[in-house]
Amino acid sequence: MADSAFFCPLSHEGILAVRGSDAGKFLQGQLTCNLNYLSQEHSSLGARCMVKGRMQSSFRIVPHGNGFLLAMASGLLEAQLADLKKYAVFSKATLTDESGAWARFGLEQGESALQALGLALPEDTGATVRQEDLLAIRVSPGRAELWAPAEQAAAVREQLTATLAEGTLNDWLLGQIRAGIGQVMEQTRELFIPQMINLQAVGGVSFKKGCYTGQEIVARMQYLGKLKRRQYRLALAEDAIPEPGAQIFSPTHGSSVGEVVIAAHAGNGCELLAVLSADAVEDDNLHLGSLEGPRLSLLSLPYELDRDREIQR
């Protein structure tokens, strides 16, 4: 169903809200994305790093009311909330879990359903439109998120079913994989720096915004380093979906050469995003779980890495 029109609830994520007069200033010093680029008409991907540059979370951030909403994997929310609160004690910013206040849906080829709700969403990635209490966000070509207050969830779902089939979260994640958008999950917390999941290639890192936690490591990698591990898309001819963080091995190297980022069913097998060492990818001899595990084959991504272009953000 990933190639056809459908909607599904985004049950795997929660919402961290940061509100107050200092919300923007506080987050600007904490996140990889540039809050100056955000507006009522534009959202962004982003990440929050530890001092050593490893990501504690990745998310989509959306301006809302007197602050911002960050949608991230539910398993990350409690730890991320606790860590950010330690830095917010001297700011006029309040951090809360607003997961229960929102219902979120993923829409594949759902333009007619959005228009029926009064939401004409541009094709530009990150574009955001609002109609009363509803938000629609373009997350990649042909794919959108619809956010509704929890008390409107049933009514919105009923309207969606009038024009779209209901799919599964797996269908949605497969579209995310094919868009090349990696994501930090509970199992991969503090494992990757942003460039390892190509976050800078999809607008989630700004190199012009100044200091934030972990910025020195992230900037040094972009300007001075050679990225030896990055995200690739692969196929697996097995039904079992590997968990985030599952090891990928190379018999050529005789060792683990990477980890799964996210995975989903695709036809008779799976597709996945994984962070892998570049030299192991060149050998094209990759196996899941062990040196003798099932073979993985490389697939293309819908974008190319371009350091010169990326540093202009």
N, C-alpha and C positions, 0 to 999 in steps of 0.2 A: 504493500500500500504506500510505501515511501515515495513512489513516483506518481501517485495520484492525489486528488484533492481529499483532505481529511482534516479533522481536528482531534486533539486529545488533551486531557488535563495534564498539567506539568506538576505532577505529584512528588517529584524527586527533589524539588528545591524549596527553600524558604526565603523569607525577606528580612534583611537586617535594615532597620530604619535609623538614620542619623538626622536629627532635627535640632533647630535652634539657630540663634543669630550667628554663631561661630561654626555652623556645620560645614560650610564650604571651605573656610580657612583651615579647619581641623583636618578634613579629608584630603585637602591638597597636599598636606605634609605627610600623608600616610599611604597614598595610592599611586600606582604607576600611570594612570590616565590623568589627563589635564582637565580639571573641572571648569576651567575657563572656556573650554570648547562645548560644554554642555548647555542646553537650553530647554525650554518647553517643547521645542521641535527636534531635539537631538539627544540621544542617549549614547552610551559607549560601553564597550567591554573594558575590563580593568582587572587589577590584582592588588593584593596587599602582601608585601614581602616581609620577612624577618630581616634583621640587620645584614645577614650574609647573603641576601638576595633570593633566598628560596621562598616560594609562594606559600603562604598560609591559606590563601583562598583566591579564587578567580570568580568573576561575577559580571552581570550587566548592571550598570548604575543608571538610574533614572531620576531626574529632578522631580520633586513632588512637594507641593505646599511649601512649608518653611524648612525644607531639607532635601534629603535624597533617600532613595530606596535601592538596596543592593540585593539582587537575586542570586543566590549561590546554592550549592549542594547542601541539603538539609543537615547532613552529618558534620558540616564545617561550622555551622552557625553558632553553636554554643561556645566553642573555643575561640572563634574569631570575635565574638561579642565581648567575651571576658578580656581578651588581649587588648582590643581597642579601648575599652573602658579605662584601662590603666593609663593610657595616654591622654584621655579626654578630661581628666579631673580638673584641669585648670582652664578648660574651654566652656563656653556657653553652648554646649552641645549635649543632647540626650540621645543615648543609644538604646534601642529596644528591638525585641523580636516581634515583627508585625506579620509573621507568616499567617496567623489566623485571620487577619483582616482582609486578605486578598485571595481571590481565585484566579488562577492563571491558566491559559490555554495556548497550546501551540497549533498554528494553522499552516498547513501546506497547501499552496494554490487556493487560498481562501479569500480572494479579493471580493467575490460576490457576497460572502458572509459579512465581511467587514463593511462593505458599502451599505448593506441592509441595516447595519447598526449606526450608520451615519459617519463612518470612518473611512476617508479616502486617503490611503497610505501611499506616500511616494515610494519609488523603487530604491532610493539611496539607502544603503546600509546604515543603520542607526537612526533613521528617520522615525519620529514619534508624532502621533496625532492624538488628540483628546476630544472626546465628546461627552460633556457632562462629567460623570465619574469614571468613564471608560478610558483606557489607554491602549493604543496599538503601536507596536514597535517592529520595524523591519530588521530582522536579525541576519538575513542573507537572502540572495535572490530567490523569490518565490516562497519565502518562509517568513512568518510573522508571529509575534506573541500578542495575545489579548489579555489585558489585566482588568479585572472587575472587582469592586468591593464584594466581600464575602456574602453580604446579604442579597446581592444581585446574581449570585452564581447560578442558581437554578433557572432563573429567567433567561440569562445569557446562554446557558447551555441549551435550553429549549430552542432559542433562536438559531443557534449554530446547527442544530440537528435538522433544521428546516432546509438547509442548503448544502450541508456537508455530511459525509459519512464519518462515523467515529472510529478513529484509529487507536493505536496503542502507543505507549511511551517508547517502546522499541522502534516503532516507525519514525517517531520524531527524532530519536537519537541517531538513527541511521542517516537522516537528512543532515544532522549536525556533523556527523563524521564525514559525509560527502562534501560538506562545505569547508572541511578542514579546521573546524573550531574546537580546539582542545579545551579541557576543563579540569580544574583541580577537584578531586574527590577526597573523601575522608581517608582512603587508603594511600593517597599520594600527597597528602599534606606535608609541606616542607621538603619535598623531594626534587622539584624542578625550579629552575630560574625561569622568568617569563619567556625568554627566547627559545627555551627548549620545547615549549608547546606552540611556537610561532605566534605568540600573542602580539608581538610588535608588527607582524604582517597583517593582522586583522584589526588594527586600530586600538589595541589595548594598552599601548605603552607610548608615552610622550617623552621625547628627548630634549624638549625645549622648556619644560615647566619648572626646572629647578629641583631643589632637594626634597626627598621623601625617604622613608625608611627603606633601606636596601638600594637606594639610587646609585651609590658609588659602584657597587658590583655590577648592576644592570648596565649602567652607562659604559663602564670599562669593557664589558664584554662586547658591546655594540661598536665602540670606537677602536679598541686596541686588541681585542681578543679574536681568536678564531674559534667559532662555535663548533665543537667536536661532536656534540649530541643535539639532535633536533627532532621535530615531530614528522613522521611519515604516515601515510595511509596504506593499509595492507588488507589482504583477503586471507581467509582461513576456511578450508573445506571441511569444517566441523560444525556441528550444531551447538555444542556447548559454548556459551559466551564466556570468554575469559574476564576475570575481575580486574578492575583498575589496579595497577601495581604488579600484575603478574609478570614474571620474568620472561624475557626473550633471549634465546641462546644462539650462538654461532659455532658450529663444529669447526669451522676454519680457525676461529680464535680460541676454541676450547673453553669458552666461558660465557657468562651472561653479558649481553651487549645492549640491554635496554629493558623498558617496562611499558606495559599497556597503559594508555591514558583513558580511553573509553572504548566500548565495543557494543555491537548490536547484531542481531540476526539479519541476514540478507539472503533471501532465496534458500538454497540448500546449505548455506554456510554462514559465515560471519564476515563483517568488515570491522576494522578497528583503526584507531589512531594510536601510535606508539612513539615514544622517545627512544631513538636508536643512535648508536655511534655511526658516523658517516662512513668510516672505513668498512664496517661490517655490512652496511647497505650496499656498498660497491661490490662486495663478494656475492651478494644475492644468495645467501645460504642461511636462512633464518628459521628458527624452530621455536614453538611455543612451549614453555614449561620445563624443558630439558634439552640436552644435546640431541636426544633421539625423539623429541616431541614432534607434533604435526607441523608440516612445512607451511610457511607463510610466503605469500607472493606480494610484490609491490604493486600499488595502484597509484594513480596520479592525484595530485591536489589541484584545486581550482585557482591557485595563485602561485607566484614565484617569490622567493625571498630576494629583496633588493635593499641592501643596507643604505645606500645613498638616499633612496626614496623614504625609507623608514625613519631616518634621523631628521627629516623635515617636519615630522609631526610634533 
